[in-house]
């Protein structure tokens, strides 16, 4: 019994040209100007968006679930001091 291959072979007209030296999209090589600004802003949004939401998830997990702390002023202050 033979197993099917992981990926079927591409038709000849869809295979990348191994002799091509230019990138598929000329803008991808060295972005400048507005494209660089957009890519930079997107990267900052991903990084700071993750940093901004992670403490919210951590706070939620501290007080919910089987091993969550009781919701008391002392526990809230303690968890917030760890996050900040």
MDTraj code that builds the backbone (N, CA, C; nanometers):
import mdtraj as md
import numpy as np

residues = "UNK UNK UNK UNK UNK UNK UNK UNK UNK UNK UNK UNK UNK UNK UNK UNK UNK UNK UNK UNK UNK UNK UNK UNK UNK UNK UNK UNK UNK UNK UNK UNK UNK UNK UNK UNK UNK UNK UNK UNK UNK UNK UNK UNK UNK UNK UNK UNK UNK UNK UNK UNK UNK UNK UNK UNK UNK UNK UNK UNK UNK UNK UNK UNK UNK UNK UNK UNK UNK UNK UNK UNK UNK UNK UNK UNK UNK UNK UNK UNK UNK UNK UNK UNK".split()
xyz = np.array([
    [0.0845, -0.1174, 0.0000],
    [0.0000, 0.0000, 0.0000],
    [0.0892, 0.1240, 0.0000],
    [0.0568, 0.2206, -0.0830],
    [0.1339, 0.3439, -0.0887],
    [0.0513, 0.4579, -0.0319],
    [0.1199, 0.5484, 0.0364],
    [0.0531, 0.6643, 0.0935],
    [0.0550, 0.7777, -0.0078],
    [-0.0500, 0.8610, -0.0084],
    [-0.0499, 0.9751, -0.1008],
    [0.0585, 1.0751, -0.0584],
    [0.1123, 1.1446, -0.1552],
    [0.2159, 1.2429, -0.1245],
    [0.1554, 1.3593, -0.0476],
    [0.2396, 1.4276, 0.0280],
    [0.1931, 1.5379, 0.1122],
    [0.1388, 1.6534, 0.0284],
    [0.2033, 1.6829, -0.0813],
    [0.1545, 1.7902, -0.1666],
    [0.1657, 1.7457, -0.3127],
    [0.0583, 1.7621, -0.3862],
    [0.0625, 1.7210, -0.5262],
    [0.1545, 1.8133, -0.6055],
    [0.2097, 1.7617, -0.7123],
    [0.2994, 1.8413, -0.7965],
    [0.2210, 1.9518, -0.8656],
    [0.2826, 2.0678, -0.8749],
    [0.2188, 2.1805, -0.9430],
    [0.2319, 2.1637, -1.0933],
    [0.1303, 2.2092, -1.1676],
    [0.1452, 2.2102, -1.3126],
    [0.2631, 2.2994, -1.3510],
    [0.3222, 2.2726, -1.4641],
    [0.4418, 2.3435, -1.5080],
    [0.4211, 2.4941, -1.5136],
    [0.3043, 2.5399, -1.5557],
    [0.2825, 2.6848, -1.5689],
    [0.2665, 2.7545, -1.4334],
    [0.2492, 2.6805, -1.3221],
    [0.2339, 2.7418, -1.1913],
    [0.3603, 2.7324, -1.1059],
    [0.4615, 2.6644, -1.1519],
    [0.5849, 2.6508, -1.0761],
    [0.6657, 2.7793, -1.0837],
    [0.7321, 2.8173, -0.9713],
    [0.8157, 2.9373, -0.9776],
    [0.9356, 2.9147, -1.0685],
    [0.9774, 3.0209, -1.1327],
    [1.0919, 3.0137, -1.2228],
    [1.2196, 3.0182, -1.1397],
    [1.3005, 2.9117, -1.1360],
    [1.4211, 2.9116, -1.0532],
    [1.5263, 3.0104, -1.1014],
    [1.5195, 3.0540, -1.2262],
    [1.6188, 3.1483, -1.2761],
    [1.5793, 3.2936, -1.2499],
    [1.4603, 3.3172, -1.1957],
    [1.4155, 3.4541, -1.1703],
    [1.4960, 3.5143, -1.0555],
    [1.5465, 3.6348, -1.0748],
    [1.6259, 3.7008, -0.9716],
    [1.5502, 3.8140, -0.9053],
    [1.4373, 3.8555, -0.9609],
    [1.3596, 3.9634, -0.9012],
    [1.2547, 3.9043, -0.8093],
    [1.2217, 3.9748, -0.6991],
    [1.1168, 3.9244, -0.6101],
    [0.9819, 3.9242, -0.6822],
    [0.8890, 3.8465, -0.6289],
    [0.7566, 3.8406, -0.6900],
    [0.6896, 3.9774, -0.6902],
    [0.7100, 4.0542, -0.5843],
    [0.6549, 4.1890, -0.5755],
    [0.7711, 4.2842, -0.5528],
    [0.7963, 4.3776, -0.6428],
    [0.9125, 4.4652, -0.6283],
    [0.9101, 4.5477, -0.5004],
    [0.7925, 4.5726, -0.4432],
    [0.7828, 4.6538, -0.3216],
    [0.8356, 4.5806, -0.1995],
    [0.8441, 4.4479, -0.2039],
    [0.8819, 4.3710, -0.0873],
    [1.0313, 4.3746, -0.0574],
    [1.1142, 4.4066, -0.1536],
    [1.2588, 4.4007, -0.1332],
    [1.3047, 4.5035, -0.0301],
    [1.2801, 4.6315, -0.0527],
    [1.3232, 4.7383, 0.0372],
    [1.2139, 4.8442, 0.0419],
    [1.1168, 4.8300, 0.1320],
    [1.0084, 4.9282, 0.1364],
    [1.0602, 5.0649, 0.1810],
    [1.0051, 5.1689, 0.1214],
    [1.0411, 5.3057, 0.1571],
    [0.9144, 5.3895, 0.1583],
    [0.9251, 5.5072, 0.2123],
    [0.8147, 5.6026, 0.2089],
    [0.6906, 5.5557, 0.2816],
    [0.5780, 5.5728, 0.2149],
    [0.4495, 5.5388, 0.2765],
    [0.4389, 5.3906, 0.3094],
    [0.4957, 5.3060, 0.2251],
    [0.4890, 5.1618, 0.2498],
    [0.5670, 5.1244, 0.3758],
    [0.6829, 5.1836, 0.3951],
    [0.7626, 5.1589, 0.5147],
    [0.6892, 5.2095, 0.6385],
    [0.6269, 5.3253, 0.6281],
    [0.5514, 5.3809, 0.7403],
    [0.4345, 5.2898, 0.7764],
    [0.3645, 5.2400, 0.6767],
    [0.2516, 5.1507, 0.7017],
    [0.2976, 5.0198, 0.7657],
    [0.4064, 4.9623, 0.7141],
    [0.4586, 4.8390, 0.7723],
    [0.5066, 4.8605, 0.9157],
    [0.5701, 4.9743, 0.9424],
    [0.6179, 5.0048, 1.0775],
    [0.5013, 5.0230, 1.1737],
    [0.3995, 5.0950, 1.1309],
    [0.2822, 5.1158, 1.2153],
    [0.2104, 4.9842, 1.2437],
    [0.2021, 4.8987, 1.1448],
    [0.1397, 4.7679, 1.1635],
    [0.2184, 4.6845, 1.2640],
    [0.3506, 4.6848, 1.2527],
    [0.4337, 4.6085, 1.3461],
    [0.4181, 4.6616, 1.4877],
    [0.4163, 4.7935, 1.5041],
    [0.3971, 4.8510, 1.6371],
    [0.2601, 4.8151, 1.6932],
    [0.1590, 4.8139, 1.6081],
    [0.0250, 4.7769, 1.6529],
    [0.0188, 4.6342, 1.7020],
    [0.0873, 4.5452, 1.6344],
    [0.0887, 4.4049, 1.6758],
    [0.1592, 4.3910, 1.8103],
    [0.2755, 4.4532, 1.8237],
    [0.3534, 4.4408, 1.9474],
    [0.2797, 4.5034, 2.0650],
    [0.2388, 4.6297, 2.0514],
    [0.1750, 4.6974, 2.1633],
    [0.0324, 4.6495, 2.1859],
    [-0.0332, 4.5999, 2.0846],
    [-0.1655, 4.5409, 2.1044],
    [-0.1558, 4.4160, 2.1898],
    [-0.0537, 4.3357, 2.1653],
    [-0.0339, 4.2145, 2.2442],
    [0.0045, 4.2492, 2.3872],
    [0.0930, 4.3467, 2.4042],
    [0.1340, 4.3883, 2.5383],
    [0.0150, 4.4476, 2.6136],
    [-0.0710, 4.5172, 2.5428],
    [-0.1859, 4.5801, 2.6072],
    [-0.2926, 4.4826, 2.6506],
    [-0.3122, 4.3748, 2.5779],
    [-0.4184, 4.2810, 2.6132],
    [-0.3708, 4.1682, 2.7030],
    [-0.2429, 4.1372, 2.7026],
    [-0.1930, 4.0273, 2.7852],
    [-0.2215, 4.0470, 2.9339],
    [-0.2006, 4.1680, 2.9906],
    [-0.2346, 4.1847, 3.1323],
    [-0.3829, 4.1634, 3.1617],
    [-0.4684, 4.1966, 3.0663],
    [-0.6117, 4.1735, 3.0881],
    [-0.6427, 4.0251, 3.0977],
    [-0.5824, 3.9449, 3.0097],
    [-0.6023, 3.8007, 3.0158],
    [-0.5412, 3.7435, 3.1428],
    [-0.4245, 3.7924, 3.1821],
    [-0.3601, 3.7437, 3.3040],
    [-0.4452, 3.7757, 3.4256],
    [-0.4997, 3.8958, 3.4300],
    [-0.5862, 3.9350, 3.5417],
    [-0.7101, 3.8469, 3.5490],
    [-0.7706, 3.8203, 3.4354],
    [-0.8890, 3.7341, 3.4303],
    [-0.8554, 3.5943, 3.4816],
    [-0.7436, 3.5397, 3.4382],
    [-0.7058, 3.4040, 3.4775],
    [-0.6722, 3.3938, 3.6255],
    [-0.6263, 3.5018, 3.6857],
    [-0.5928, 3.4980, 3.8290],
    [-0.7164, 3.4795, 3.9162],
    [-0.8308, 3.5287, 3.8709],
    [-0.9512, 3.5258, 3.9543],
    [-1.0576, 3.4278, 3.9061],
    [-1.0347, 3.3546, 3.7977],
    [-1.1337, 3.2581, 3.7486],
    [-1.0731, 3.1193, 3.7454],
    [-1.1572, 3.0220, 3.7226],
    [-1.1094, 2.8851, 3.7105],
    [-1.1005, 2.8148, 3.8448],
    [-1.0511, 2.6949, 3.8409],
    [-1.0441, 2.6090, 3.9596],
    [-0.9475, 2.6655, 4.0638],
    [-0.8362, 2.7213, 4.0182],
    [-0.7330, 2.7684, 4.1106],
    [-0.7312, 2.9206, 4.1251],
    [-0.8426, 2.9862, 4.0939],
    [-0.8467, 3.1322, 4.1010],
    [-0.8474, 3.1830, 4.2450],
    [-0.7914, 3.3007, 4.2649],
    [-0.7900, 3.3628, 4.3970],
    [-0.9280, 3.4201, 4.4276],
    [-0.9641, 3.4274, 4.5563],
    [-1.0904, 3.4943, 4.5920],
    [-1.0818, 3.6430, 4.5565],
    [-1.1935, 3.7006, 4.5198],
    [-1.1974, 3.8403, 4.4762],
    [-1.2073, 3.9304, 4.5996],
    [-1.0927, 3.9616, 4.6576],
    [-1.0861, 4.0497, 4.7740],
    [-0.9988, 4.1696, 4.7378],
    [-1.0173, 4.2804, 4.8094],
    [-0.9343, 4.3987, 4.7796],
    [-0.7837, 4.3699, 4.7902],
    [-0.7429, 4.2906, 4.8873],
    [-0.6003, 4.2595, 4.9030],
    [-0.5484, 4.1779, 4.7841],
    [-0.6262, 4.0792, 4.7384],
    [-0.5838, 3.9988, 4.6228],
    [-0.5799, 4.0817, 4.4952],
    [-0.6775, 4.1689, 4.4765],
    [-0.6803, 4.2551, 4.3575],
    [-0.5568, 4.3448, 4.3557],
    [-0.5257, 4.4059, 4.4706],
    [-0.4088, 4.4933, 4.4791],
    [-0.2797, 4.4160, 4.4558],
    [-0.2713, 4.2961, 4.5109],
    [-0.1522, 4.2142, 4.4932],
    [-0.1301, 4.1728, 4.3482],
    [-0.2362, 4.1276, 4.2810],
    [-0.2242, 4.0864, 4.1406],
    [-0.1917, 4.2068, 4.0521],
    [-0.2575, 4.3203, 4.0764],
    [-0.2288, 4.4407, 3.9968],
    [-0.0846, 4.4858, 4.0154],
    [-0.0312, 4.4729, 4.1387],
    [0.1076, 4.5135, 4.1607],
    [0.2032, 4.4216, 4.0860],
    [0.1688, 4.2944, 4.0720],
    [0.2524, 4.2032, 3.9942],
    [0.2488, 4.2381, 3.8456],
    [0.1334, 4.2731, 3.7947],
    [0.1190, 4.3032, 3.6516],
    [0.1869, 4.4356, 3.6173],
    [0.1680, 4.5359, 3.7049],
    [0.2274, 4.6674, 3.6773],
    [0.3762, 4.6615, 3.7023],
])
top = md.Topology()
chain = top.add_chain()
for i, resn in enumerate(residues, 1):
    res = top.add_residue(resn, chain, resSeq=i)
    for name in ("N", "CA", "C"):
        top.add_atom(name, md.element.get_by_symbol(name[0]), res)
traj = md.Trajectory(xyz[None], top)
